[in-house]
Amino acid sequence: MHEAKTHLSRLVDEAAAGQEIIIARSGRPVARLVAIEKEALKPREFGRMKGKIWIADDFDAPLPDDLLDLFEHGPVFPEDGPVPQDNRPALPDT
């Protein structure tokens, strides 16, 4: 383990070149240092989920007033019950 710490940079270079490095502690193998496969480094392909995801045309439509009121004034945790009218924060005039 001490040798691996001391020579980590060299060991990483060897692993990147394709060699498998086994790191041992007290003579027992505990870790394996290998290069990351080229496949894992490929950039993501744009549009791979095309046809697999559906978003409603009105997904960003305004919420109904009763649901909007719950978001703005409802309890953070439903088991706490509704927020009393006097404790609701004042909304800025728009």
Phi and psi in degrees as a GROMACS rama.xvg file:
@    title "Ramachandran Plot"
@    xaxis  label "Phi"
@    yaxis  label "Psi"
@TYPE xy
-60.0876  -42.9346  HIS-2
-62.4537  -39.5523  GLU-3
-63.422  -40.9441  ALA-4
-63.479  -43.27  LYS-5
-65.8782  -36.315  THR-6
-114.315  27.8545  HIS-7
-56.3728  -44.3607  LEU-8
-59.9937  -44.8082  SER-9
-65.523  -41.2633  ARG-10
-64.4688  -38.8391  LEU-11
-64.4043  -41.6653  VAL-12
-60.5075  -41.642  ASP-13
-65.965  -40.9058  GLU-14
-64.7432  -42.0977  ALA-15
-62.4623  -28.2649  ALA-16
-81.9185  -1.59157  ALA-17
112.268  -4.63008  GLY-18
-84.6279  142.279  GLN-19
-93.2087  127.194  GLU-20
-109.708  125.628  ILE-21
-102.065  127.468  ILE-22
-105.364  130.431  ILE-23
-119.168  152.844  ALA-24
-124.006  121.908  ARG-25
54.6241  39.6972  SER-26
81.1048  -2.3205  GLY-27
-106.38  129.139  ARG-28
-62.0932  130.964  PRO-29
-125.517  -18.4193  VAL-30
-153.859  156.537  ALA-31
-127.182  129.667  ARG-32
-107.298  116.529  LEU-33
-134.532  159.835  VAL-34
-71.8749  150.874  ALA-35
-75.6453  134.005  ILE-36
-63.3103  143.322  GLU-37
-56.7342  -34.9497  LYS-38
-56.4067  -38.9122  GLU-39
-69.867  -18.1675  ALA-40
-94.185  -1.04261  LEU-41
-66.1614  140.519  LYS-42
-67.0953  154.735  PRO-43
-66.29  143.992  ARG-44
-91.8818  119.951  GLU-45
-68.0181  132.505  PHE-46
89.3438  10.3897  GLY-47
-62.631  -26.3996  ARG-48
-94.0895  6.78782  MET-49
-56.5111  129.87  LYS-50
85.3336  -6.84254  GLY-51
-106.512  -13.5191  LYS-52
-121.289  137.257  ILE-53
-123.91  133.663  TRP-54
-124.905  127.704  ILE-55
-61.6001  147.793  ALA-56
-61.1855  -29.4189  ASP-57
-103.731  25.8277  ASP-58
-59.7537  -26.5801  PHE-59
-107.836  18.884  ASP-60
-69.6529  152.869  ALA-61
-57.9869  145.539  PRO-62
-74.8583  152.206  LEU-63
-61.1288  149.926  PRO-64
-54.4709  -41.3477  ASP-65
-66.6222  -36.9686  ASP-66
-73.2499  -39.823  LEU-67
-60.9652  -39.8185  LEU-68
-61.3471  -38.9437  ASP-69
-63.8566  -40.4498  LEU-70
-65.4462  -42.1599  PHE-71
-80.973  -31.3884  GLU-72
-129.659  -3.62165  HIS-73
-72.1127  169.928  GLY-74
-70.6508  149.693  PRO-75
-68.6153  -42.0982  VAL-76
-116.74  118.059  PHE-77
-53.5051  -32.3008  PRO-78
-67.0878  -13.7909  GLU-79
-77.7057  -15.5467  ASP-80
83.024  175.255  GLY-81
-67.7435  153.28  PRO-82
-77.0634  128.252  VAL-83
-58.0289  145.414  PRO-84
-54.0189  -39.6361  GLN-85
-68.5063  -23.282  ASP-86
-93.449  0.704748  ASN-87
-72.3153  137.613  ARG-88
-68.7674  146.984  PRO-89
-71.0716  134.539  ALA-90
-87.9296  139.015  LEU-91
-66.4906  148.079  PRO-92
-72.2663  137.094  ASP-93
